[in-house]
Structure formats: structure tokens, C-alpha cells
Amino acid sequence: MALTGSALFKFLLSSLVWINTLISLTKGEESSGEYRYSFIKPASSFSSVPSSALNGGAKPYDYIIVGGGTAGCPLATTLSQNFSVLLLERGGTPFANLNVSFMQNFHISLADTSPSSASQSFISTDGVINSRARILGGGTSINAGFYTRASSSFIKSAGWDSKLVQESYSWVEKQIVHRPELVPWQRAIRDSLLEIGISPFNGFSYDHKYGTKVGGTIFDRFGRRHTAAELLASANPEKFLVLVHATVLKIVFDTTGKTPRAVGVIFKDENGKQHEAFLSKGAEK
């Protein structure tokens, strides 16, 4: 039965109200998911530690990590198992940022030059145009998502414990790395590499291998990005605090001894207010 003009208007009006309600609910869910973990908070929520903390005042931190990037997130997570840790990140979180979370929006973050963008454009001293991350998760929040392990020779030259490195790889891979499903253009590049002699073909592998291989990706099969910020899920919430929109302005040194000793940091929050945080052992990380 055809709708009359009045009935059609009522139908469209009710549909519009329903859609607006749905959008509001969705926005509410994204807002509540912005911080995801209870220990992630905006910098403005921080109660500054007075300088007297150095003399037995408010509780200081065993470690203060500046930068919640690809290395900062797993480092802070690991340290929080046994120590009190403060992680300071100048950007926001990736969890409710659709331009970060989904592969199809990958280019939008890189093209966004606004102050709140997840990426920040810069030109290196040798003239190369590039982008640096300005968000929790660091480069894993703005890059193309390729994952591979370092070569054994690199690990050896760096003087690292190879067994511990392998365990660390597995820890990361179980949480955020996936086997990619190649699309036509990726298969074409793979075949082209083999055709011009970059061999052998090593198939799928996380390991560093000479020749052509298919590495890992931090995008899952639905095209959703999994950043280093998700490694924070393994942290000890009782000993951990992550502050976002916290821009570190200065490292505080104790100069009473023969050698200056880092004892804390001064940072500003998203409102421009300055705060102080101090270490319990005077070793800036």
C-alpha cells in the first residue's frame, strides 16, 4: 500500500530520529573506549608531585618513560610487573580513532596536518619528507603495518641475549601480529621480485631471510590495526599509570652531587597546565 504524504513525512522523521539516536550511542561507545584500560588517563587528571617528594613526600615512581611508542609501550608493560611506572605520551590514544584503526583510512592520518593528528609531518636534515607519530602506539599507529624480525647478525652485534629476544618476539606476535591475506597487487609485487631474480622464495615467515618472503602484518583479516598500545593489556594495573596528551618540557636534575642526576620531569597537559613527576631512584628512563 502506498504511503500518503503525511505518512511518508512521519516515517522519514521517525527514521531520522532513530539514526541520530544510533549515532549518539555509537559516539558514546567510542568515547568510553578511548582509554580502554583503567590506567590510561588524560594528563590533566594528574596530581602533581611536589618537590618535597624527593625528601619523603608524595609517592614517586620507580620508572618514568617518556614516549608511549613502539618501544615505550612494551618496555613500560614489562617494567610494571615489578616496579611502579609512569608512561607519558604527548598524543592521544588509537583505540577510538577510526583513521588509525582501519586500513582503508591509513592515508587519512598521514594527510592530516592538524595539531590533533596522529601523525606529524617533518623534513629531515637531508631533505627527506617524513612523518612521525603523535599517538599512543607510536609508529605502529601510522605505518603500513609490516612486521618482520631482525637478523641474527644484528642481534649479535647489538650484544642482546638471543634467547630473550626470541621470547620477546613470540610475546609480541601472539598479541598483535597476523598472517596477511595477499591481495592481487601484493601478489604481483611478490611475483615481480622473483622474476627479476630476488630469490629464493621463502614463503610466509617472520624471520629475516634473504630473497623474497611474505612477512607479518599488524592488520587483522578485517583490516583493523593492532598497535603497540594493545601490549599495555599485559601491564600490571596496580603499578602503572599512562598519561596521554602529556608533553614533556624538561628533565629535572639533582645537581647537589659531583654528577648531575636525573630525578624527574616537568610536563604540560592538554590544557597547558604544568605538572611535575619524580623518580624514587633518580634514574630517568
ZANUKE-498290 format. One record per residue: residue in three letters; z, y, x of N, C-alpha, C in turn. Coordinates in Angstrom, 2 decimals, padded with zeros to 5 digits. Layout:
residues N
["ALA" [Z Y X] [Z Y X] [Z Y X]] ...
***
This chain:
residues 285
["MET" [000.00 -001.19 000.85] [000.00 000.00 000.00] [000.00 001.25 000.89]] ["ALA" [-000.87 002.20 000.59] [-000.98 003.40 001.40] [000.23 004.30 001.20]] ["LEU" [000.62 004.99 002.28] [001.75 005.90 002.20] [001.30 007.26 001.68]] ["THR" [002.12 007.87 000.82] [001.84 009.23 000.35] [002.19 010.21 001.46]] ["GLY" [001.77 011.46 001.31] [002.06 012.46 002.33] [003.54 012.60 002.58]] ["SER" [004.35 012.62 001.51] [005.80 012.77 001.63] [006.42 011.56 002.32]] ["ALA" [005.95 010.37 001.92] [006.50 009.14 002.51] [006.13 009.04 003.98]] ["LEU" [004.90 009.44 004.31] [004.45 009.39 005.70] [005.27 010.34 006.56]] ["PHE" [005.56 011.53 006.02] [006.36 012.51 006.76] [007.76 011.95 007.04]] ["LYS" [008.37 011.33 006.02] [009.71 010.76 006.19] [009.71 009.63 007.22]] ["PHE" [008.64 008.83 007.18] [008.53 007.72 008.13] [008.43 008.24 009.56]] ["LEU" [007.57 009.25 009.76] [007.40 009.82 011.10] [008.68 010.49 011.58]] ["LEU" [009.38 011.19 010.67] [010.62 011.86 011.02] [011.68 010.86 011.44]] ["SER" [011.84 009.78 010.66] [012.85 008.77 010.99] [012.51 008.06 012.29]] ["SER" [011.21 007.85 012.53] [010.77 007.21 013.77] [011.09 008.09 014.96]] ["LEU" [010.88 009.41 014.80] [011.15 010.36 015.88] [012.64 010.40 016.20]] ["VAL" [013.47 010.39 015.17] [014.92 010.38 015.37] [015.34 009.11 016.10]] ["TRP" [014.76 007.97 015.71] [015.10 006.69 016.34] [014.71 006.68 017.81]] ["ILE" [013.52 007.21 018.11] [013.05 007.26 019.50] [013.94 008.16 020.34]] ["ASN" [014.31 009.33 019.79] [015.20 010.25 020.52] [016.55 009.62 020.79]] ["THR" [017.06 008.87 019.81] [018.34 008.18 019.99] [018.24 007.14 021.09]] ["LEU" [017.14 006.39 021.10] [016.93 005.37 022.11] [016.85 005.97 023.50]] ["ILE" [016.13 007.10 023.61] [016.01 007.78 024.90] [017.37 008.26 025.38]] ["SER" [018.18 008.80 024.47] [019.52 009.28 024.83] [020.38 008.14 025.34]] ["LEU" [020.30 006.99 024.66] [021.08 005.83 025.09] [020.64 005.36 026.45]] ["THR" [019.31 005.36 026.68] [018.77 004.93 027.97] [019.23 005.85 029.07]] ["LYS" [019.20 007.16 028.81] [019.65 008.11 029.82] [021.13 007.91 030.12]] ["GLY" [021.90 007.58 029.10] [023.32 007.35 029.30] [023.57 006.15 030.18]] ["GLU" [022.76 005.11 029.98] [022.91 003.91 030.80] [022.55 004.20 032.25]] ["GLU" [021.50 005.02 032.45] [021.11 005.35 033.81] [022.19 006.19 034.49]] ["SER" [022.78 007.11 033.74] [023.82 007.96 034.30] [025.02 007.12 034.73]] ["SER" [025.42 006.17 033.87] [026.58 005.34 034.20] [026.26 004.40 035.34]] ["GLY" [024.96 004.09 035.54] [024.57 003.19 036.61] [024.26 003.89 037.90]] ["GLU" [024.39 005.22 037.90] [024.04 005.98 039.10] [024.89 005.57 040.29]] ["TYR" [026.17 005.31 040.05] [027.07 004.98 041.16] [027.30 003.47 041.30]] ["ARG" [027.04 002.73 040.28] [027.06 001.25 040.25] [028.37 000.64 040.69]] ["TYR" [028.84 000.96 041.90] [030.08 000.37 042.41] [031.22 001.39 042.31]] ["SER" [032.40 000.90 042.04] [033.55 001.78 041.78] [033.91 002.67 042.96]] ["PHE" [033.56 002.24 044.17] [033.94 003.01 045.36] [032.92 004.08 045.73]] ["ILE" [031.83 004.20 044.97] [030.86 005.28 045.21] [031.19 006.45 044.30]] ["LYS" [031.37 007.63 044.91] [031.76 008.81 044.14] [031.04 010.05 044.67]] ["PRO" [030.92 011.08 043.84] [030.35 012.34 044.33] [031.31 012.99 045.31]] ["ALA" [030.76 013.69 046.28] [031.60 014.30 047.32] [032.62 015.27 046.76]] ["SER" [032.30 015.91 045.63] [033.21 016.89 045.04] [034.50 016.26 044.53]] ["SER" [034.53 014.94 044.39] [035.73 014.26 043.90] [036.74 014.01 045.01]] ["PHE" [036.35 014.31 046.24] [037.20 014.01 047.40] [038.35 015.00 047.52]] ["SER" [039.54 014.48 047.75] [040.71 015.32 048.02] [040.82 015.48 049.52]] ["SER" [040.58 016.68 049.99] [040.56 016.92 051.43] [041.85 016.51 052.09]] ["VAL" [041.71 015.90 053.26] [042.87 015.51 054.05] [043.27 016.69 054.92]] ["PRO" [044.47 017.20 054.79] [044.89 018.34 055.62] [045.00 017.95 057.08]] ["SER" [044.91 018.96 057.95] [045.00 018.71 059.38] [046.30 018.02 059.76]] ["SER" [047.33 018.19 058.95] [048.62 017.57 059.25] [048.54 016.06 059.23]] ["ALA" [047.41 015.52 058.70] [047.26 014.07 058.64] [047.31 013.48 060.04]] ["LEU" [046.91 014.29 061.03] [046.94 013.80 062.41] [048.37 013.57 062.86]] ["ASN" [049.30 014.18 062.18] [050.71 014.05 062.55] [051.51 013.31 061.48]] ["GLY" [050.85 012.37 060.83] [051.57 011.55 059.86] [051.48 012.03 058.44]] ["GLY" [050.50 012.90 058.14] [050.34 013.41 056.78] [049.60 012.42 055.90]] ["ALA" [048.61 012.91 055.13] [047.85 012.06 054.22] [047.13 010.95 054.97]] ["LYS" [046.83 009.87 054.25] [046.24 008.69 054.87] [044.86 008.98 055.46]] ["PRO" [044.65 008.75 056.75] [043.33 008.90 057.36] [042.55 007.59 057.27]] ["TYR" [041.36 007.56 057.84] [040.51 006.37 057.79] [040.38 005.74 059.18]] ["ASP" [040.24 004.42 059.18] [040.02 003.73 060.46] [038.63 004.05 061.01]] ["TYR" [037.67 004.16 060.10] [036.29 004.47 060.50] [035.69 005.48 059.52]] ["ILE" [034.96 006.45 060.09] [034.15 007.36 059.28] [032.71 007.18 059.74]] ["ILE" [031.85 006.78 058.82] [030.45 006.56 059.15] [029.62 007.67 058.51]] ["VAL" [028.86 008.36 059.33] [028.02 009.45 058.86] [026.60 008.91 058.64]] ["GLY" [026.19 008.86 057.38] [024.86 008.38 057.04] [024.86 007.00 056.43]] ["GLY" [024.56 006.92 055.13] [024.51 005.63 054.44] [023.10 005.11 054.39]] ["GLY" [022.53 004.87 055.55] [021.15 004.41 055.63] [021.02 002.91 055.82]] ["THR" [019.89 002.49 056.38] [019.59 001.08 056.57] [020.64 000.40 057.45]] ["ALA" [021.16 001.10 058.43] [022.21 000.55 059.30] [023.60 000.91 058.80]] ["GLY" [023.76 002.12 058.29] [025.07 002.59 057.85] [025.68 001.77 056.74]] ["CYS" [024.87 001.35 055.77] [025.39 000.58 054.63] [025.95 -000.78 055.05]] ["PRO" [025.18 -001.62 055.78] [025.74 -002.91 056.19] [026.88 -002.78 057.19]] ["LEU" [026.83 -001.75 058.04] [027.91 -001.54 059.00] [029.21 -001.21 058.27]] ["ALA" [029.13 -000.29 057.33] [030.32 000.09 056.56] [030.85 -001.08 055.76]] ["THR" [029.95 -001.84 055.16] [030.34 -003.01 054.37] [031.10 -004.02 055.22]] ["THR" [030.59 -004.28 056.41] [031.22 -005.25 057.31] [032.59 -004.77 057.77]] ["LEU" [032.68 -003.50 058.16] [033.96 -002.96 058.64] [035.01 -002.94 057.55]] ["SER" [034.59 -002.75 056.30] [035.55 -002.64 055.19] [036.31 -003.94 054.92]] ["GLN" [035.84 -005.04 055.48] [036.55 -006.30 055.28] [037.94 -006.26 055.90]] ["ASN" [038.08 -005.48 056.99] [039.36 -005.44 057.71] [039.90 -004.04 057.99]] ["PHE" [039.09 -003.02 057.70] [039.51 -001.66 058.03] [039.23 -000.72 056.85]] ["SER" [039.93 000.42 056.83] [039.64 001.44 055.82] [038.44 002.25 056.31]] ["VAL" [037.47 002.44 055.43] [036.20 003.05 055.83] [035.79 004.16 054.86]] ["LEU" [035.33 005.27 055.42] [034.74 006.35 054.65] [033.29 006.48 055.07]] ["LEU" [032.38 006.36 054.11] [030.94 006.48 054.37] [030.43 007.76 053.71]] ["LEU" [029.83 008.63 054.49] [029.33 009.92 054.00] [027.81 009.93 053.98]] ["GLU" [027.23 010.21 052.82] [025.77 010.25 052.66] [025.36 011.59 052.04]] ["ARG" [024.43 012.28 052.67] [024.04 013.61 052.19] [023.22 013.58 050.91]] ["GLY" [022.55 012.44 050.65] [021.73 012.33 049.45] [022.48 011.69 048.30]] ["GLY" [021.72 011.36 047.25] [022.31 010.70 046.09] [022.19 009.19 046.20]] ["THR" [022.18 008.51 045.05] [022.07 007.05 045.03] [020.69 006.64 044.51]] ["PRO" [020.23 005.44 044.88] [018.91 004.99 044.43] [018.93 004.24 043.11]] ["PHE" [020.10 003.88 042.63] [020.20 002.91 041.54] [019.55 003.34 040.23]] ["ALA" [019.66 004.60 039.85] [019.08 005.07 038.59] [017.88 005.98 038.82]] ["ASN" [017.38 005.99 040.06] [016.24 006.82 040.41] [014.96 005.99 040.27]] ["LEU" [014.22 006.22 039.20] [013.03 005.41 038.91] [011.94 005.59 039.96]] ["ASN" [011.91 006.74 040.62] [010.90 006.96 041.65] [011.19 006.15 042.91]] ["VAL" [012.43 005.73 043.05] [012.82 004.89 044.18] [012.77 003.42 043.80]] ["SER" [013.23 003.11 042.62] [013.45 001.72 042.22] [012.18 000.90 041.99]] ["PHE" [011.08 001.54 041.63] [009.90 000.77 041.25] [008.70 001.04 042.16]] ["MET" [008.02 -000.05 042.49] [006.89 000.01 043.41] [005.81 000.99 042.96]] ["GLN" [005.54 001.01 041.66] [004.46 001.87 041.17] [004.76 003.35 041.32]] ["ASN" [006.04 003.70 041.57] [006.42 005.10 041.77] [006.66 005.44 043.24]] ["PHE" [006.32 004.51 044.11] [006.57 004.64 045.55] [006.06 005.98 046.10]] ["HIS" [004.85 006.36 045.69] [004.22 007.57 046.23] [004.87 008.85 045.73]] ["ILE" [005.54 008.78 044.58] [006.10 009.99 043.97] [007.23 010.57 044.83]] ["SER" [008.10 009.69 045.32] [009.21 010.16 046.16] [008.70 010.84 047.42]] ["LEU" [007.65 010.27 048.02] [007.11 010.83 049.26] [006.42 012.17 049.01]] ["ALA" [005.87 012.34 047.81] [005.17 013.58 047.48] [006.11 014.66 046.96]] ["ASP" [007.32 014.27 046.60] [008.30 015.21 046.05] [008.94 016.03 047.17]] ["THR" [008.73 017.32 047.16] [009.27 018.19 048.21] [010.47 019.01 047.73]] ["SER" [011.02 018.67 046.57] [012.17 019.40 046.04] [013.43 019.07 046.84]] ["PRO" [014.44 019.95 046.81] [015.68 019.72 047.56] [016.42 018.45 047.15]] ["SER" [016.17 017.97 045.95] [016.87 016.78 045.47] [016.07 015.49 045.67]] ["SER" [014.93 015.60 046.33] [014.07 014.43 046.54] [014.74 013.40 047.43]] ["ALA" [014.37 012.14 047.23] [014.91 011.05 048.07] [014.35 011.10 049.47]] ["SER" [013.24 011.81 049.66] [012.63 011.92 050.98] [012.53 013.38 051.41]] ["GLN" [012.52 013.58 052.70] [012.43 014.93 053.26] [011.32 014.94 054.30]] ["SER" [010.30 015.75 054.06] [009.17 015.82 054.98] [009.56 016.57 056.25]] ["PHE" [008.99 016.14 057.37] [009.21 016.85 058.63] [008.03 016.56 059.56]] ["ILE" [007.90 017.37 060.58] [006.86 017.17 061.60] [007.56 016.95 062.93]] ["SER" [007.25 015.85 063.58] [007.89 015.51 064.85] [007.46 016.48 065.94]] ["THR" [008.15 016.43 067.07] [007.84 017.35 068.17] [006.43 017.16 068.72]] ["ASP" [005.86 015.97 068.51] [004.48 015.75 068.98] [003.46 015.92 067.85]] ["GLY" [003.91 016.54 066.73] [002.98 016.92 065.69] [002.68 015.90 064.61]] ["VAL" [003.45 014.83 064.54] [003.20 013.78 063.54] [003.94 014.13 062.25]] ["ILE" [003.19 014.15 061.13] [003.79 014.41 059.82] [004.49 013.14 059.34]] ["ASN" [005.73 013.26 058.93] [006.51 012.08 058.55] [007.51 012.44 057.45]] ["SER" [008.25 011.44 057.01] [009.31 011.66 056.01] [010.57 010.93 056.43]] ["ARG" [011.71 011.57 056.24] [012.99 010.92 056.50] [013.73 010.78 055.17]] ["ALA" [014.58 009.78 055.10] [015.30 009.51 053.85] [016.43 010.51 053.62]] ["ARG" [016.67 010.80 052.36] [017.78 011.66 051.95] [018.42 011.01 050.72]] ["ILE" [018.89 009.77 050.91] [019.41 008.99 049.80] [020.16 007.78 050.35]] ["LEU" [021.13 007.30 049.60] [021.87 006.10 049.99] [020.88 004.94 050.11]] ["GLY" [020.96 004.21 051.20] [019.99 003.15 051.45] [018.99 003.53 052.51]] ["GLY" [018.93 004.84 052.82] [018.07 005.31 053.89] [016.61 004.96 053.72]] ["GLY" [015.99 004.56 054.83] [014.57 004.25 054.83] [014.18 003.15 053.87]] ["THR" [015.10 002.24 053.56] [014.78 001.16 052.63] [014.59 001.68 051.21]] ["SER" [014.94 002.94 050.97] [014.76 003.54 049.65] [013.44 004.28 049.50]] ["ILE" [012.75 004.51 050.62] [011.50 005.27 050.54] [010.33 004.61 051.26]] ["ASN" [010.58 003.53 052.01] [009.48 002.94 052.77] [008.65 001.97 051.93]] ["ALA" [007.67 001.32 052.58] [006.76 000.42 051.88] [007.36 -000.96 051.64]] ["GLY" [008.58 -001.18 052.12] [009.30 -002.40 051.77] [009.02 -003.62 052.61]] ["PHE" [008.30 -003.49 053.73] [008.01 -004.67 054.56] [009.25 -005.07 055.34]] ["TYR" [009.48 -006.38 055.44] [010.65 -006.89 056.16] [010.22 -007.95 057.16]] ["THR" [010.70 -007.83 058.38] [010.48 -008.85 059.40] [011.62 -008.81 060.40]] ["ARG" [011.81 -009.90 061.11] [012.86 -009.95 062.13] [012.33 -009.44 063.46]] ["ALA" [013.25 -009.04 064.33] [012.87 -008.60 065.68] [012.54 -009.81 066.54]] ["SER" [011.85 -009.58 067.63] [011.52 -010.67 068.54] [012.75 -011.11 069.31]] ["SER" [012.77 -012.35 069.75] [013.91 -012.87 070.52] [014.05 -012.13 071.84]] ["SER" [012.91 -011.68 072.42] [012.96 -010.95 073.69] [013.63 -009.59 073.50]] ["PHE" [013.40 -008.96 072.36] [014.05 -007.67 072.08] [015.55 -007.85 071.95]] ["ILE" [015.97 -008.88 071.24] [017.39 -009.16 071.05] [018.07 -009.42 072.39]] ["LYS" [017.38 -010.16 073.24] [017.93 -010.48 074.56] [018.05 -009.23 075.42]] ["SER" [017.00 -008.39 075.42] [017.03 -007.17 076.24] [018.08 -006.18 075.75]] ["ALA" [018.39 -006.24 074.45] [019.41 -005.36 073.89] [020.82 -005.85 074.20]] ["GLY" [020.92 -007.09 074.67] [022.22 -007.65 075.01] [023.02 -008.11 073.82]] ["TRP" [022.35 -008.41 072.71] [023.05 -008.83 071.49] [023.31 -010.33 071.48]] ["ASP" [024.30 -010.73 070.71] [024.61 -012.14 070.50] [023.57 -012.71 069.53]] ["SER" [022.68 -013.57 070.02] [021.58 -014.07 069.20] [022.08 -014.86 067.98]] ["LYS" [023.18 -015.59 068.13] [023.72 -016.36 067.01] [024.20 -015.43 065.90]] ["LEU" [024.90 -014.37 066.31] [025.41 -013.39 065.35] [024.26 -012.65 064.67]] ["VAL" [023.21 -012.35 065.44] [022.04 -011.67 064.88] [021.38 -012.54 063.81]] ["GLN" [021.24 -013.83 064.09] [020.62 -014.74 063.12] [021.46 -014.84 061.85]] ["GLU" [022.77 -014.86 062.01] [023.66 -014.90 060.84] [023.53 -013.61 060.02]] ["SER" [023.37 -012.51 060.72] [023.21 -011.21 060.04] [021.89 -011.16 059.28]] ["TYR" [020.85 -011.68 059.89] [019.55 -011.75 059.21] [019.69 -012.51 057.89]] ["SER" [020.31 -013.66 057.95] [020.46 -014.51 056.76] [021.27 -013.79 055.68]] ["TRP" [022.30 -013.08 056.11] [023.17 -012.35 055.18] [022.37 -011.29 054.41]] ["VAL" [021.52 -010.57 055.14] [020.69 -009.53 054.52] [019.63 -010.15 053.62]] ["GLU" [018.96 -011.17 054.13] [017.84 -011.78 053.41] [018.25 -012.39 052.07]] ["LYS" [019.42 -012.97 052.03] [019.89 -013.59 050.78] [020.12 -012.55 049.69]] ["GLN" [020.39 -011.32 050.10] [020.75 -010.30 049.12] [019.60 -009.39 048.68]] ["ILE" [018.69 -009.06 049.61] [017.69 -008.05 049.22] [016.25 -008.37 049.60]] ["VAL" [015.99 -009.48 050.28] [014.63 -009.76 050.75] [013.97 -010.85 049.90]] ["HIS" [012.66 -010.71 049.70] [011.92 -011.64 048.85] [010.61 -012.06 049.51]] ["ARG" [010.09 -013.19 049.04] [008.77 -013.64 049.47] [007.73 -012.95 048.59]] ["PRO" [006.76 -012.26 049.17] [005.81 -011.50 048.36] [004.74 -012.37 047.71]] ["GLU" [004.24 -011.89 046.59] [003.07 -012.48 045.96] [001.90 -011.56 046.28]] ["LEU" [001.01 -012.00 047.13] [-000.07 -011.14 047.61] [-001.06 -010.80 046.50]] ["VAL" [-001.45 -009.53 046.47] [-002.48 -009.07 045.53] [-003.81 -009.08 046.28]] ["PRO" [-004.93 -008.93 045.58] [-006.24 -009.06 046.22] [-006.44 -008.23 047.49]] ["TRP" [-006.04 -006.96 047.48] [-006.29 -006.14 048.67] [-005.46 -006.60 049.86]] ["GLN" [-004.28 -007.16 049.61] [-003.47 -007.69 050.70] [-004.08 -008.96 051.29]] ["ARG" [-004.61 -009.79 050.42] [-005.29 -011.00 050.90] [-006.53 -010.63 051.71]] ["ALA" [-007.20 -009.56 051.29] [-008.39 -009.11 052.01] [-008.03 -008.64 053.41]] ["ILE" [-006.91 -007.92 053.54] [-006.46 -007.47 054.87] [-006.08 -008.66 055.73]] ["ARG" [-005.36 -009.61 055.15] [-005.00 -010.83 055.89] [-006.25 -011.53 056.42]] ["ASP" [-007.22 -011.73 055.56] [-008.45 -012.43 055.95] [-009.23 -011.63 056.99]] ["SER" [-009.20 -010.30 056.87] [-009.91 -009.45 057.84] [-009.28 -009.55 059.22]] ["LEU" [-007.96 -009.58 059.27] [-007.27 -009.72 060.55] [-007.64 -011.03 061.24]] ["LEU" [-007.70 -012.08 060.47] [-008.07 -013.38 061.03] [-009.53 -013.39 061.47]] ["GLU" [-010.37 -012.72 060.70] [-011.80 -012.70 061.00] [-012.10 -011.99 062.31]] ["ILE" [-011.31 -010.97 062.65] [-011.56 -010.24 063.90] [-010.78 -010.83 065.07]] ["GLY" [-010.13 -011.97 064.84] [-009.53 -012.71 065.95] [-008.05 -012.53 066.17]] ["ILE" [-007.35 -011.93 065.22] [-005.89 -011.81 065.38] [-005.27 -013.09 064.84]] ["SER" [-005.18 -014.06 065.72] [-004.74 -015.41 065.34] [-003.62 -015.87 066.26]] ["PRO" [-002.94 -016.98 065.90] [-003.22 -017.86 064.76] [-002.64 -017.30 063.46]] ["PHE" [-002.95 -017.98 062.35] [-002.34 -017.62 061.08] [-001.03 -018.39 060.95]] ["ASN" [000.06 -017.67 060.84] [001.40 -018.27 060.83] [001.97 -018.46 059.43]] ["GLY" [001.18 -018.16 058.40] [001.67 -018.32 057.04] [002.79 -017.33 056.73]] ["PHE" [003.70 -017.72 055.84] [004.83 -016.86 055.49] [005.99 -017.12 056.44]] ["SER" [006.55 -016.05 057.00] [007.69 -016.18 057.91] [008.38 -014.84 058.08]] ["TYR" [009.71 -014.89 058.17] [010.46 -013.68 058.51] [010.45 -013.45 060.02]] ["ASP" [010.26 -014.51 060.79] [010.34 -014.43 062.25] [009.20 -013.61 062.85]] ["HIS" [009.49 -013.03 064.01] [008.48 -012.29 064.75] [007.54 -013.29 065.42]] ["LYS" [006.25 -013.22 065.08] [005.29 -014.17 065.64] [003.99 -013.43 065.98]] ["TYR" [003.38 -013.87 067.09] [002.10 -013.28 067.47] [001.01 -013.85 066.59]] ["GLY" [000.04 -013.01 066.24] [-001.02 -013.43 065.35] [-000.87 -012.74 064.01]] ["THR" [-001.29 -013.42 062.96] [-001.22 -012.89 061.60] [-000.22 -013.69 060.78]] ["LYS" [000.59 -013.01 060.02] [001.56 -013.69 059.17] [001.79 -012.89 057.89]] ["VAL" [002.45 -013.51 056.95] [002.91 -012.83 055.74] [004.42 -012.68 055.88]] ["GLY" [004.90 -011.44 055.96] [006.32 -011.20 056.11] [007.03 -011.06 054.78]] ["GLY" [008.29 -010.65 054.84] [009.08 -010.47 053.62] [008.89 -009.10 053.01]] ["THR" [009.46 -008.91 051.84] [009.42 -007.62 051.16] [010.74 -007.38 050.44]] ["ILE" [011.12 -006.12 050.32] [012.35 -005.81 049.58] [012.03 -005.47 048.12]] ["PHE" [010.77 -005.68 047.72] [010.39 -005.58 046.31] [010.38 -006.98 045.70]] ["ASP" [011.03 -007.15 044.56] [011.03 -008.47 043.93] [009.73 -008.67 043.13]] ["ARG" [009.61 -009.79 042.45] [008.36 -010.11 041.76] [008.09 -009.20 040.57]] ["PHE" [009.08 -008.44 040.17] [008.89 -007.48 039.08] [008.56 -006.09 039.60]] ["GLY" [008.47 -005.96 040.93] [008.15 -004.67 041.52] [009.34 -003.76 041.68]] ["ARG" [010.53 -004.31 041.58] [011.75 -003.50 041.72] [012.24 -003.55 043.17]] ["ARG" [012.56 -002.38 043.71] [013.01 -002.27 045.10] [014.49 -002.63 045.22]] ["HIS" [014.81 -003.35 046.30] [016.21 -003.69 046.62] [016.54 -003.06 047.97]] ["THR" [017.34 -002.02 047.95] [017.62 -001.25 049.16] [018.88 -001.74 049.87]] ["ALA" [019.10 -001.17 051.06] [020.30 -001.49 051.82] [021.56 -001.10 051.07]] ["ALA" [021.44 -000.20 050.10] [022.61 000.21 049.31] [023.17 -000.96 048.51]] ["GLU" [022.34 -001.95 048.21] [022.82 -003.11 047.46] [023.70 -004.02 048.32]] ["LEU" [023.63 -003.85 049.63] [024.51 -004.61 050.52] [025.96 -004.16 050.37]] ["LEU" [026.16 -002.98 049.80] [027.52 -002.47 049.57] [028.28 -003.34 048.57]] ["ALA" [027.56 -004.16 047.82] [028.20 -005.05 046.85] [029.15 -006.03 047.53]] ["SER" [028.93 -006.27 048.82] [029.78 -007.21 049.57] [030.98 -006.54 050.21]] ["ALA" [031.13 -005.23 050.00] [032.24 -004.49 050.62] [033.57 -004.81 049.95]] ["ASN" [034.64 -004.50 050.66] [035.99 -004.64 050.12] [036.36 -003.33 049.43]] ["PRO" [036.37 -003.30 048.10] [036.60 -002.04 047.38] [037.97 -001.43 047.61]] ["GLU" [038.91 -002.23 048.07] [040.26 -001.73 048.31] [040.35 -000.87 049.56]] ["LYS" [039.37 -001.01 050.46] [039.43 -000.30 051.74] [038.21 000.59 051.96]] ["PHE" [037.49 000.89 050.90] [036.18 001.52 051.07] [035.98 002.70 050.12]] ["LEU" [035.40 003.77 050.66] [035.01 004.92 049.85] [033.66 005.43 050.33]] ["VAL" [032.72 005.56 049.41] [031.41 006.11 049.71] [031.28 007.44 048.97]] ["LEU" [030.99 008.49 049.69] [030.78 009.80 049.08] [029.31 010.19 049.22]] ["VAL" [028.66 010.46 048.09] [027.27 010.91 048.13] [027.21 012.42 047.93]] ["HIS" [026.10 013.00 048.32] [025.93 014.47 048.33] [026.98 015.09 049.26]] ["ALA" [027.28 014.39 050.34] [028.24 014.86 051.34] [027.49 015.16 052.64]] ["THR" [027.31 016.44 052.92] [026.58 016.85 054.11] [027.56 017.20 055.22]] ["VAL" [027.52 016.42 056.30] [028.45 016.65 057.41] [028.02 017.89 058.19]] ["LEU" [028.95 018.81 058.38] [028.69 020.07 059.06] [029.16 020.06 060.51]] ["LYS" [030.22 019.32 060.75] [030.84 019.42 062.08] [031.71 018.20 062.36]] ["ILE" [031.70 017.77 063.61] [032.64 016.74 064.06] [033.84 017.45 064.68]] ["VAL" [035.02 017.07 064.26] [036.26 017.69 064.75] [036.76 016.94 065.97]] ["PHE" [037.05 017.68 067.04] [037.53 017.07 068.28] [038.96 017.49 068.58]] ["ASP" [039.70 016.57 069.14] [041.03 016.86 069.67] [040.84 017.16 071.16]] ["THR" [041.13 018.39 071.55] [040.88 018.80 072.94] [042.17 018.95 073.75]] ["THR" [043.25 018.37 073.24] [044.53 018.51 073.94] [044.59 017.65 075.20]] ["GLY" [043.79 016.60 075.26] [043.78 015.73 076.42] [042.73 016.15 077.44]] ["LYS" [042.56 015.32 078.47] [041.58 015.63 079.51] [040.15 015.51 078.98]] ["THR" [039.95 014.56 078.06] [038.62 014.33 077.49] [038.66 014.59 075.99]] ["PRO" [037.74 015.42 075.49] [037.70 015.67 074.03] [037.55 014.35 073.27]] ["ARG" [038.28 014.24 072.17] [038.28 013.00 071.40] [037.96 013.32 069.94]] ["ALA" [036.93 012.65 069.40] [036.55 012.88 068.00] [037.63 012.33 067.09]] ["VAL" [038.09 013.17 066.16] [039.18 012.75 065.27] [038.85 012.91 063.79]] ["GLY" [037.70 013.51 063.47] [037.37 013.69 062.07] [036.08 014.45 061.86]] ["VAL" [035.80 014.77 060.61] [034.58 015.51 060.28] [034.87 016.56 059.21]] ["ILE" [034.03 017.57 059.18] [034.05 018.56 058.11] [032.72 018.43 057.38]] ["PHE" [032.77 018.31 056.07] [031.53 018.17 055.29] [031.61 019.02 054.03]] ["LYS" [030.44 019.31 053.48] [030.40 020.06 052.22] [029.89 019.16 051.10]] ["ASP" [030.39 019.41 049.89] [029.98 018.60 048.75] [028.78 019.23 048.04]] ["GLU" [028.40 018.66 046.90] [027.22 019.13 046.17] [027.38 020.54 045.60]] ["ASN" [028.62 021.03 045.57] [028.87 022.39 045.08] [029.03 023.39 046.21]] ["GLY" [028.92 022.93 047.44] [029.04 023.81 048.59] [030.45 023.94 049.13]] ["LYS" [031.42 023.26 048.51] [032.80 023.33 048.96] [033.00 022.44 050.18]] ["GLN" [033.77 022.94 051.16] [034.00 022.17 052.38] [035.25 021.29 052.27]] ["HIS" [035.18 020.14 052.93] [036.28 019.18 052.96] [036.48 018.68 054.38]] ["GLU" [037.66 018.15 054.64] [037.97 017.55 055.94] [038.41 016.11 055.74]] ["ALA" [037.97 015.24 056.64] [038.42 013.85 056.64] [038.72 013.47 058.08]] ["PHE" [039.82 012.74 058.27] [040.24 012.43 059.63] [040.40 010.93 059.87]] ["LEU" [040.28 010.59 061.14] [040.42 009.21 061.58] [041.86 008.88 061.95]] ["SER" [042.20 007.62 061.80] [043.55 007.20 062.18] [043.63 006.87 063.66]] ["LYS" [042.46 006.57 064.27] [042.47 006.14 065.67] [041.62 007.05 066.56]] ["GLY" [041.11 008.14 065.97] [040.39 009.12 066.78] [039.13 008.62 067.42]] ["ALA" [038.36 007.80 066.72] [037.10 007.30 067.29] [036.00 007.46 066.27]] ["GLU" [035.24 008.54 066.37] [034.15 008.81 065.43] [033.08 007.73 065.52]] ["LYS" [032.64 007.26 064.37] [031.59 006.23 064.34] [030.35 006.80 063.66]] 
***
